[in-house]
Amino acid sequence: MLIENIKVNVSGMEIEVAKDTTLLEISKMFNVDGLHKIILAKVNNRYHELIDTVNDGDDIEFCDLTNKTANRVYLNGLIFLTKYAFNEVFGKKNSIIVKHSADKALCIETTNKITEEDLKLVSDKMKAIVEANLPIHKVTVLKTEAIDYFKKTGSINKVELLQY
């Protein structure tokens, strides 16, 4: 079976890769020192997730945590992980609202009082989720479908955001 190759430009360097190569696979070739983890890629001046595949002639720039947009994507992932872990540990009986983030911390508000032991349970759950390397599937839906979903799950703050 003949493998079709394509050419892409990565930070000014033209390379040849197999068709259907992902940005993640290419990023590993260019992050040899591992100083900063690559989070995102800018392909033809548009941001893409690393699971996306490349096309012939793509112009690629990889973004790590020193990039403002990549840092925001990383932070949103941490917020998602925190909320997911809280829901797994406490169910809906103790939901959280992220008020803001600062440097390496999240300021959250909970519906119930939590203890140090509770935080340890959440921390352990977060670590277990990361170690399980669960995939995150991005889903695109109509705005009305998203509103209906968030109403069903009790995420009233998200419903309010979407209704504007």
N, CA and C atoms as an extended XYZ file, in Angstrom:
492
Properties=species:S:1:pos:R:3:atomname:S:1:resname:S:1:resid:I:1 pbc="F F F"
N         0.837       -1.173        0.000 N   MET     1
C         0.000        0.000        0.000 CA  MET     1
C         0.883        1.237        0.000 C   MET     1
N         0.647        2.142       -0.925 N   LEU     2
C         1.434        3.356       -1.074 CA  LEU     2
C         0.893        4.440       -0.154 C   LEU     2
N         1.765        5.029        0.663 N   ILE     3
C         1.363        6.098        1.576 CA  ILE     3
C         1.547        7.431        0.871 C   ILE     3
N         0.468        8.222        0.858 N   GLU     4
C         0.522        9.540        0.229 CA  GLU     4
C         1.106       10.546        1.218 C   GLU     4
N         2.091       11.303        0.772 N   ASN     5
C         2.710       12.323        1.608 CA  ASN     5
C         2.263       13.706        1.170 C   ASN     5
N         2.274       14.613        2.134 N   ILE     6
C         1.962       16.013        1.851 CA  ILE     6
C         3.063       16.878        2.460 C   ILE     6
N         3.134       18.128        2.017 N   LYS     7
C         4.124       19.064        2.553 CA  LYS     7
C         3.403       20.134        3.359 C   LYS     7
N         3.971       20.418        4.549 N   VAL     8
C         3.457       21.472        5.407 CA  VAL     8
C         4.627       22.351        5.837 C   VAL     8
N         4.312       23.566        6.252 N   ASN     9
C         5.320       24.512        6.693 CA  ASN     9
C         5.147       24.705        8.196 C   ASN     9
N         6.170       24.335        8.969 N   VAL    10
C         6.123       24.486       10.424 CA  VAL    10
C         7.155       25.520       10.841 C   VAL    10
N         6.660       26.670       11.282 N   SER    11
C         7.525       27.767       11.736 CA  SER    11
C         8.635       28.069       10.730 C   SER    11
N         8.269       28.138        9.452 N   GLY    12
C         9.215       28.489        8.404 CA  GLY    12
C         9.988       27.327        7.816 C   GLY    12
N         9.772       26.111        8.322 N   MET    13
C        10.495       24.948        7.823 CA  MET    13
C         9.514       24.014        7.104 C   MET    13
N         9.805       23.719        5.848 N   GLU    14
C         8.937       22.813        5.107 CA  GLU    14
C         9.311       21.380        5.437 C   GLU    14
N         8.287       20.586        5.785 N   ILE    15
C         8.512       19.169        6.071 CA  ILE    15
C         7.484       18.353        5.304 C   ILE    15
N         7.801       17.081        5.122 N   GLU    16
C         6.899       16.166        4.440 CA  GLU    16
C         6.400       15.149        5.456 C   GLU    16
N         5.069       14.985        5.484 N   VAL    17
C         4.446       14.045        6.407 CA  VAL    17
C         3.401       13.227        5.660 C   VAL    17
N         2.998       12.126        6.265 N   ALA    18
C         1.950       11.301        5.664 CA  ALA    18
C         0.616       12.044        5.732 C   ALA    18
N        -0.201       11.844        4.715 N   LYS    19
C        -1.549       12.405        4.723 CA  LYS    19
C        -2.257       11.882        5.968 C   LYS    19
N        -3.124       12.683        6.570 N   ASP    20
C        -3.868       12.343        7.790 CA  ASP    20
C        -3.006       12.361        9.049 C   ASP    20
N        -1.831       12.974        8.990 N   THR    21
C        -1.013       13.152       10.185 CA  THR    21
C        -1.672       14.218       11.056 C   THR    21
N        -1.676       13.992       12.366 N   THR    22
C        -2.283       14.972       13.267 CA  THR    22
C        -1.264       16.038       13.671 C   THR    22
N        -1.800       17.144       14.123 N   LEU    23
C        -0.950       18.211       14.636 CA  LEU    23
C        -0.168       17.729       15.858 C   LEU    23
N        -0.775       16.862       16.659 N   LEU    24
C        -0.085       16.305       17.824 CA  LEU    24
C         1.161       15.532       17.402 C   LEU    24
N         1.038       14.705       16.366 N   GLU    25
C         2.185       13.926       15.893 CA  GLU    25
C         3.310       14.844       15.424 C   GLU    25
N         2.949       15.896       14.715 N   ILE    26
C         3.977       16.837       14.230 CA  ILE    26
C         4.572       17.615       15.397 C   ILE    26
N         3.724       17.991       16.367 N   SER    27
C         4.216       18.779       17.507 CA  SER    27
C         5.311       18.050       18.264 C   SER    27
N         5.216       16.723       18.324 N   LYS    28
C         6.228       15.935       19.032 CA  LYS    28
C         7.594       16.030       18.359 C   LYS    28
N         7.594       16.273       17.054 N   MET    29
C         8.864       16.431       16.329 CA  MET    29
C         9.521       17.775       16.666 C   MET    29
N         8.701       18.765       17.060 N   PHE    30
C         9.208       20.113       17.257 CA  PHE    30
C         9.287       20.533       18.718 C   PHE    30
N         8.947       19.660       19.619 N   ASN    31
C         9.030       19.980       21.041 CA  ASN    31
C        10.022       19.044       21.720 C   ASN    31
N        11.212       18.968       21.163 N   VAL    32
C        12.207       18.019       21.645 CA  VAL    32
C        12.746       18.374       23.022 C   VAL    32
N        12.853       19.675       23.341 N   ASP    33
C        13.367       20.044       24.663 CA  ASP    33
C        12.294       19.921       25.733 C   ASP    33
N        11.022       19.963       25.327 N   GLY    34
C         9.918       19.792       26.270 CA  GLY    34
C         9.822       20.883       27.314 C   GLY    34
N        10.443       22.033       27.074 N   LEU    35
C        10.441       23.122       28.048 CA  LEU    35
C         9.019       23.569       28.367 C   LEU    35
N         8.223       23.791       27.350 N   HIS    36
C         6.825       24.178       27.518 CA  HIS    36
C         5.957       23.208       26.719 C   HIS    36
N         4.900       22.738       27.339 N   LYS    37
C         3.998       21.791       26.678 CA  LYS    37
C         3.202       22.512       25.594 C   LYS    37
N         3.184       21.937       24.403 N   ILE    38
C         2.397       22.493       23.301 CA  ILE    38
C         0.935       22.174       23.561 C   ILE    38
N         0.100       23.196       23.504 N   ILE    39
C        -1.311       23.089       23.849 CA  ILE    39
C        -2.202       23.187       22.621 C   ILE    39
N        -1.764       23.957       21.630 N   LEU    40
C        -2.615       24.382       20.535 CA  LEU    40
C        -1.757       24.619       19.312 C   LEU    40
N        -2.385       24.663       18.160 N   ALA    41
C        -1.660       24.994       16.935 CA  ALA    41
C        -2.419       26.076       16.182 C   ALA    41
N        -1.660       26.927       15.549 N   LYS    42
C        -2.235       27.943       14.674 CA  LYS    42
C        -1.955       27.464       13.251 C   LYS    42
N        -3.025       27.140       12.537 N   VAL    43
C        -2.895       26.624       11.176 CA  VAL    43
C        -3.535       27.629       10.230 C   VAL    43
N        -2.712       28.150        9.329 N   ASN    44
C        -3.195       29.166        8.388 CA  ASN    44
C        -3.903       30.304        9.132 C   ASN    44
N        -3.283       30.719       10.240 N   ASN    45
C        -3.753       31.838       11.080 CA  ASN    45
C        -5.063       31.578       11.815 C   ASN    45
N        -5.446       30.312       11.969 N   ARG    46
C        -6.627       29.956       12.759 CA  ARG    46
C        -6.220       28.900       13.778 C   ARG    46
N        -6.707       29.032       15.006 N   TYR    47
C        -6.343       28.078       16.052 CA  TYR    47
C        -7.053       26.743       15.846 C   TYR    47
N        -6.278       25.662       16.085 N   HIS    48
C        -6.795       24.298       15.937 CA  HIS    48
C        -6.346       23.454       17.121 C   HIS    48
N        -7.166       22.464       17.437 N   GLU    49
C        -6.803       21.489       18.451 CA  GLU    49
C        -5.771       20.533       17.863 C   GLU    49
N        -4.980       19.937       18.725 N   LEU    50
C        -3.893       19.068       18.265 CA  LEU    50
C        -4.390       17.743       17.676 C   LEU    50
N        -5.650       17.408       17.878 N   ILE    51
C        -6.191       16.169       17.297 CA  ILE    51
C        -6.530       16.334       15.821 C   ILE    51
N        -6.570       17.581       15.338 N   ASP    52
C        -6.893       17.844       13.936 CA  ASP    52
C        -5.772       17.365       13.022 C   ASP    52
N        -6.147       16.947       11.822 N   THR    53
C        -5.156       16.520       10.835 CA  THR    53
C        -4.753       17.696        9.955 C   THR    53
N        -3.598       17.562        9.333 N   VAL    54
C        -3.077       18.631        8.480 CA  VAL    54
C        -3.405       18.361        7.022 C   VAL    54
N        -3.355       19.432        6.254 N   ASN    55
C        -3.584       19.351        4.807 CA  ASN    55
C        -2.357       19.851        4.072 C   ASN    55
N        -2.236       19.456        2.821 N   ASP    56
C        -1.109       19.873        1.996 CA  ASP    56
C        -1.035       21.396        1.954 C   ASP    56
N         0.159       21.932        2.196 N   GLY    57
C         0.383       23.366        2.114 CA  GLY    57
C         0.049       24.154        3.372 C   GLY    57
N        -0.404       23.477        4.429 N   ASP    58
C        -0.732       24.183        5.666 CA  ASP    58
C         0.487       24.893        6.233 C   ASP    58
N         0.245       26.068        6.781 N   ASP    59
C         1.268       26.849        7.482 CA  ASP    59
C         0.968       26.718        8.971 C   ASP    59
N         1.878       26.082        9.727 N   ILE    60
C         1.614       25.699       11.116 CA  ILE    60
C         2.569       26.412       12.067 C   ILE    60
N         1.991       26.874       13.175 N   GLU    61
C         2.775       27.440       14.275 CA  GLU    61
C         2.243       26.810       15.557 C   GLU    61
N         3.116       26.223       16.367 N   PHE    62
C         2.678       25.594       17.601 CA  PHE    62
C         2.701       26.594       18.743 C   PHE    62
N         1.727       26.459       19.643 N   CYS    63
C         1.563       27.395       20.753 CA  CYS    63
C         1.651       26.644       22.075 C   CYS    63
N         2.494       27.158       22.971 N   ASP    64
C         2.621       26.574       24.300 CA  ASP    64
C         2.021       27.541       25.315 C   ASP    64
N         2.261       27.309       26.586 N   LEU    65
C         1.645       28.122       27.630 CA  LEU    65
C         2.119       29.571       27.655 C   LEU    65
N         3.153       29.889       26.922 N   THR    66
C         3.580       31.289       26.846 CA  THR    66
C         2.704       32.087       25.878 C   THR    66
N         1.887       31.392       25.100 N   ASN    67
C         0.947       32.039       24.182 CA  ASN    67
C        -0.354       32.307       24.936 C   ASN    67
N        -0.858       33.531       24.851 N   LYS    68
C        -2.052       33.943       25.608 CA  LYS    68
C        -3.272       33.066       25.294 C   LYS    68
N        -3.521       32.797       24.036 N   THR    69
C        -4.681       31.984       23.657 CA  THR    69
C        -4.519       30.550       24.132 C   THR    69
N        -3.340       29.975       23.963 N   ALA    70
C        -3.089       28.604       24.418 CA  ALA    70
C        -3.224       28.507       25.934 C   ALA    70
N        -2.758       29.523       26.629 N   ASN    71
C        -2.872       29.545       28.083 CA  ASN    71
C        -4.339       29.567       28.495 C   ASN    71
N        -5.154       30.328       27.790 N   ARG    72
C        -6.589       30.400       28.078 CA  ARG    72
C        -7.262       29.045       27.819 C   ARG    72
N        -6.863       28.373       26.747 N   VAL    73
C        -7.402       27.043       26.436 CA  VAL    73
C        -7.038       26.066       27.553 C   VAL    73
N        -5.796       26.128       28.005 N   TYR    74
C        -5.331       25.255       29.088 CA  TYR    74
C        -6.125       25.525       30.369 C   TYR    74
N        -6.305       26.789       30.692 N   LEU    75
C        -7.047       27.164       31.886 CA  LEU    75
C        -8.496       26.675       31.807 C   LEU    75
N        -9.120       26.823       30.650 N   ASN    76
C       -10.491       26.326       30.479 CA  ASN    76
C       -10.555       24.818       30.662 C   ASN    76
N        -9.524       24.113       30.229 N   GLY    77
C        -9.457       22.673       30.460 CA  GLY    77
C        -9.366       22.336       31.940 C   GLY    77
N        -8.584       23.123       32.674 N   LEU    78
C        -8.478       22.910       34.118 CA  LEU    78
C        -9.802       23.188       34.825 C   LEU    78
N       -10.498       24.226       34.378 N   ILE    79
C       -11.810       24.539       34.951 CA  ILE    79
C       -12.777       23.394       34.682 C   ILE    79
N       -12.774       22.889       33.462 N   PHE    80
C       -13.634       21.750       33.114 CA  PHE    80
C       -13.302       20.548       33.993 C   PHE    80
N       -12.018       20.254       34.143 N   LEU    81
C       -11.581       19.132       34.970 CA  LEU    81
C       -12.033       19.307       36.417 C   LEU    81
N       -11.897       20.508       36.952 N   THR    82
C       -12.300       20.789       38.332 CA  THR    82
C       -13.799       20.572       38.510 C   THR    82
N       -14.590       21.130       37.592 N   LYS    83
C       -16.049       20.959       37.683 CA  LYS    83
C       -16.443       19.493       37.540 C   LYS    83
N       -15.808       18.800       36.616 N   TYR    84
C       -16.105       17.382       36.397 CA  TYR    84
C       -15.792       16.582       37.663 C   TYR    84
N       -14.628       16.830       38.261 N   ALA    85
C       -14.229       16.106       39.471 CA  ALA    85
C       -15.192       16.404       40.620 C   ALA    85
N       -15.589       17.660       40.794 N   PHE    86
C       -16.549       18.010       41.838 CA  PHE    86
C       -17.854       17.243       41.645 C   PHE    86
N       -18.341       17.197       40.407 N   ASN    87
C       -19.581       16.477       40.137 CA  ASN    87
C       -19.436       14.975       40.388 C   ASN    87
N       -18.280       14.422       40.067 N   GLU    88
C       -18.049       12.997       40.300 CA  GLU    88
C       -18.006       12.684       41.801 C   GLU    88
N       -17.402       13.563       42.585 N   VAL    89
C       -17.259       13.326       44.021 CA  VAL    89
C       -18.555       13.628       44.769 C   VAL    89
N       -19.199       14.747       44.444 N   PHE    90
C       -20.351       15.199       45.231 CA  PHE    90
C       -21.682       15.099       44.507 C   PHE    90
N       -21.669       14.804       43.220 N   GLY    91
C       -22.907       14.844       42.458 CA  GLY    91
C       -23.374       16.289       42.339 C   GLY    91
N       -24.637       16.460       42.076 N   LYS    92
C       -25.175       17.816       41.915 CA  LYS    92
C       -25.432       18.503       43.245 C   LYS    92
N       -25.260       17.789       44.363 N   LYS    93
C       -25.578       18.376       45.662 CA  LYS    93
C       -24.594       19.474       46.084 C   LYS    93
N       -23.440       19.533       45.449 N   ASN    94
C       -22.460       20.564       45.795 CA  ASN    94
C       -21.780       21.040       44.520 C   ASN    94
N       -22.476       21.863       43.781 N   SER    95
C       -21.902       22.358       42.536 CA  SER    95
C       -20.987       23.546       42.814 C   SER    95
N       -20.182       23.886       41.832 N   ILE    96
C       -19.250       25.008       41.990 CA  ILE    96
C       -19.435       26.007       40.854 C   ILE    96
N       -19.070       27.229       41.165 N   ILE    97
C       -19.026       28.296       40.169 CA  ILE    97
C       -17.624       28.883       40.240 C   ILE    97
N       -16.948       28.940       39.105 N   VAL    98
C       -15.616       29.537       39.066 CA  VAL    98
C       -15.792       31.039       38.954 C   VAL    98
N       -15.339       31.748       39.973 N   LYS    99
C       -15.467       33.206       40.005 CA  LYS    99
C       -14.400       33.873       39.135 C   LYS    99
N       -13.173       33.444       39.290 N   HIS   100
C       -12.075       33.944       38.459 CA  HIS   100
C       -10.847       33.069       38.679 C   HIS   100
N        -9.850       33.273       37.842 N   SER   101
C        -8.595       32.549       37.991 CA  SER   101
C        -7.478       33.561       38.152 C   SER   101
N        -6.459       33.159       38.872 N   ALA   102
C        -5.300       34.024       39.078 CA  ALA   102
C        -4.057       33.150       39.118 C   ALA   102
N        -3.163       33.395       38.190 N   ASP   103
C        -1.919       32.648       38.100 CA  ASP   103
C        -2.200       31.146       38.098 C   ASP   103
N        -1.895       30.449       39.183 N   LYS   104
C        -2.082       28.997       39.218 CA  LYS   104
C        -3.203       28.600       40.174 C   LYS   104
N        -4.187       29.482       40.354 N   ALA   105
C        -5.268       29.207       41.293 CA  ALA   105
C        -6.617       29.559       40.679 C   ALA   105
N        -7.643       28.847       41.140 N   LEU   106
C        -9.015       29.152       40.759 CA  LEU   106
C        -9.753       29.611       42.003 C   LEU   106
N       -10.499       30.682       41.883 N   CYS   107
C       -11.367       31.122       42.968 CA  CYS   107
C       -12.749       30.578       42.646 C   CYS   107
N       -13.232       29.668       43.498 N   ILE   108
C       -14.523       29.042       43.238 CA  ILE   108
C       -15.488       29.307       44.386 C   ILE   108
N       -16.753       29.209       44.046 N   GLU   109
C       -17.812       29.324       45.049 CA  GLU   109
C       -18.593       28.020       45.013 C   GLU   109
N       -18.889       27.479       46.182 N   THR   110
C       -19.639       26.229       46.244 CA  THR   110
C       -21.011       26.473       46.859 C   THR   110
N       -21.928       25.569       46.564 N   THR   111
C       -23.271       25.692       47.129 CA  THR   111
C       -23.320       25.190       48.567 C   THR   111
N       -22.363       24.365       48.960 N   ASN   112
C       -22.282       23.846       50.335 CA  ASN   112
C       -20.869       24.049       50.862 C   ASN   112
N       -20.741       24.039       52.164 N   LYS   113
C       -19.427       24.159       52.785 CA  LYS   113
C       -18.608       22.899       52.490 C   LYS   113
N       -17.328       23.091       52.190 N   ILE   114
C       -16.448       21.940       51.954 CA  ILE   114
C       -15.295       21.974       52.947 C   ILE   114
N       -14.776       20.797       53.234 N   THR   115
C       -13.691       20.657       54.202 CA  THR   115
C       -12.378       20.364       53.478 C   THR   115
N       -11.307       20.330       54.246 N   GLU   116
C       -10.001       19.957       53.696 CA  GLU   116
C       -10.051       18.530       53.139 C   GLU   116
N       -10.780       17.657       53.828 N   GLU   117
C       -10.922       16.273       53.369 CA  GLU   117
C       -11.661       16.224       52.031 C   GLU   117
N       -12.679       17.091       51.896 N   ASP   118
C       -13.412       17.175       50.633 CA  ASP   118
C       -12.484       17.599       49.500 C   ASP   118
N       -11.644       18.594       49.776 N   LEU   119
C       -10.697       19.062       48.752 CA  LEU   119
C        -9.719       17.959       48.361 C   LEU   119
N        -9.314       17.152       49.339 N   LYS   120
C        -8.407       16.029       49.055 CA  LYS   120
C        -9.096       15.016       48.143 C   LYS   120
N       -10.384       14.750       48.404 N   LEU   121
C       -11.136       13.828       47.548 CA  LEU   121
C       -11.210       14.350       46.113 C   LEU   121
N       -11.467       15.649       45.976 N   VAL   122
C       -11.546       16.250       44.644 CA  VAL   122
C       -10.186       16.206       43.959 C   VAL   122
N        -9.141       16.533       44.696 N   SER   123
C        -7.786       16.498       44.148 CA  SER   123
C        -7.415       15.091       43.674 C   SER   123
N        -7.721       14.084       44.493 N   ASP   124
C        -7.444       12.700       44.117 CA  ASP   124
C        -8.230       12.304       42.880 C   ASP   124
N        -9.484       12.738       42.806 N   LYS   125
C       -10.327       12.426       41.654 CA  LYS   125
C        -9.755       13.073       40.395 C   LYS   125
N        -9.296       14.320       40.515 N   MET   126
C        -8.708       15.014       39.364 CA  MET   126
C        -7.476       14.258       38.869 C   MET   126
N        -6.637       13.828       39.790 N   LYS   127
C        -5.439       13.078       39.416 CA  LYS   127
C        -5.804       11.771       38.716 C   LYS   127
N        -6.822       11.093       39.222 N   ALA   128
C        -7.256        9.830       38.618 CA  ALA   128
C        -7.795       10.053       37.208 C   ALA   128
N        -8.532       11.131       37.018 N   ILE   129
C        -9.074       11.447       35.695 CA  ILE   129
C        -7.942       11.723       34.710 C   ILE   129
N        -6.951       12.504       35.147 N   VAL   130
C        -5.806       12.817       34.280 CA  VAL   130
C        -5.038       11.543       33.938 C   VAL   130
N        -4.801       10.702       34.940 N   GLU   131
C        -4.073        9.454       34.703 CA  GLU   131
C        -4.833        8.514       33.764 C   GLU   131
N        -6.161        8.576       33.796 N   ALA   132
C        -6.972        7.723       32.911 CA  ALA   132
C        -6.901        8.204       31.467 C   ALA   132
N        -6.428        9.425       31.265 N   ASN   133
C        -6.256       10.001       29.922 CA  ASN   133
C        -7.538        9.865       29.090 C   ASN   133
N        -8.653       10.240       29.709 N   LEU   134
C        -9.948       10.149       29.043 CA  LEU   134
C       -10.033       11.134       27.886 C   LEU   134
N       -10.624       10.720       26.781 N   PRO   135
C       -10.754       11.653       25.658 CA  PRO   135
C       -11.849       12.682       25.926 C   PRO   135
N       -11.682       13.852       25.374 N   ILE   136
C       -12.713       14.884       25.418 CA  ILE   136
C       -13.219       15.026       23.997 C   ILE   136
N       -14.498       14.815       23.831 N   HIS   137
C       -15.095       14.900       22.506 CA  HIS   137
C       -15.818       16.231       22.359 C   HIS   137
N       -15.394       16.998       21.404 N   LYS   138
C       -16.021       18.285       21.127 CA  LYS   138
C       -17.289       18.033       20.310 C   LYS   138
N       -18.373       18.653       20.734 N   VAL   139
C       -19.651       18.491       20.060 CA  VAL   139
C       -20.178       19.872       19.682 C   VAL   139
N       -20.588       20.026       18.449 N   THR   140
C       -21.171       21.277       17.993 CA  THR   140
C       -22.666       21.072       17.831 C   THR   140
N       -23.449       21.921       18.518 N   VAL   141
C       -24.904       21.808       18.474 CA  VAL   141
C       -25.510       23.193       18.250 C   VAL   141
N       -26.772       23.193       17.922 N   LEU   142
C       -27.490       24.462       17.796 CA  LEU   142
C       -27.596       25.126       19.166 C   LEU   142
N       -27.672       26.431       19.174 N   LYS   143
C       -27.767       27.184       20.425 CA  LYS   143
C       -28.986       26.732       21.240 C   LYS   143
N       -30.110       26.502       20.582 N   THR   144
C       -31.322       26.066       21.278 CA  THR   144
C       -31.133       24.699       21.934 C   THR   144
N       -30.396       23.814       21.276 N   GLU   145
C       -30.110       22.496       21.851 CA  GLU   145
C       -29.224       22.628       23.082 C   GLU   145
N       -28.249       23.527       23.013 N   ALA   146
C       -27.352       23.747       24.148 CA  ALA   146
C       -28.136       24.307       25.335 C   ALA   146
N       -29.035       25.241       25.071 N   ILE   147
C       -29.856       25.818       26.141 CA  ILE   147
C       -30.710       24.738       26.789 C   ILE   147
N       -31.338       23.899       25.982 N   ASP   148
C       -32.157       22.801       26.519 CA  ASP   148
C       -31.319       21.851       27.367 C   ASP   148
N       -30.127       21.514       26.888 N   TYR   149
C       -29.237       20.610       27.628 CA  TYR   149
C       -28.863       21.210       28.982 C   TYR   149
N       -28.449       22.480       28.982 N   PHE   150
C       -28.025       23.104       30.236 CA  PHE   150
C       -29.192       23.310       31.197 C   PHE   150
N       -30.390       23.499       30.681 N   LYS   151
C       -31.572       23.557       31.556 CA  LYS   151
C       -31.777       22.216       32.244 C   LYS   151
N       -31.641       21.127       31.490 N   LYS   152
C       -31.832       19.776       32.036 CA  LYS   152
C       -30.778       19.433       33.087 C   LYS   152
N       -29.555       19.941       32.889 N   THR   153
C       -28.474       19.620       33.831 CA  THR   153
C       -28.394       20.614       34.988 C   THR   153
N       -29.263       21.616       34.975 N   GLY   154
C       -29.284       22.585       36.072 CA  GLY   154
C       -28.205       23.642       35.994 C   GLY   154
N       -27.605       23.818       34.839 N   SER   155
C       -26.547       24.828       34.665 CA  SER   155
C       -27.181       26.154       34.233 C   SER   155
N       -27.889       26.762       35.159 N   ILE   156
C       -28.650       27.972       34.860 CA  ILE   156
C       -27.746       29.117       34.414 C   ILE   156
N       -26.540       29.212       35.004 N   ASN   157
C       -25.623       30.290       34.597 CA  ASN   157
C       -25.232       30.169       33.124 C   ASN   157
N       -25.110       28.956       32.617 N   LYS   158
C       -24.781       28.768       31.204 CA  LYS   158
C       -25.982       29.095       30.322 C   LYS   158
N       -27.169       28.767       30.813 N   VAL   159
C       -28.393       29.109       30.070 CA  VAL   159
C       -28.471       30.627       29.921 C   VAL   159
N       -28.202       31.336       31.019 N   GLU   160
C       -28.260       32.807       30.983 CA  GLU   160
C       -27.232       33.376       30.012 C   GLU   160
N       -26.048       32.811       29.991 N   LEU   161
C       -25.010       33.272       29.061 CA  LEU   161
C       -25.425       33.086       27.609 C   LEU   161
N       -26.043       31.950       27.336 N   LEU   162
C       -26.425       31.645       25.951 CA  LEU   162
C       -27.647       32.434       25.472 C   LEU   162
N       -28.446       32.920       26.395 N   GLN   163
C       -29.646       33.630       26.003 CA  GLN   163
C       -29.383       35.085       25.614 C   GLN   163
N       -28.175       35.550       25.805 N   TYR   164
C       -27.849       36.941       25.432 CA  TYR   164
C       -27.476       37.037       23.973 C   TYR   164
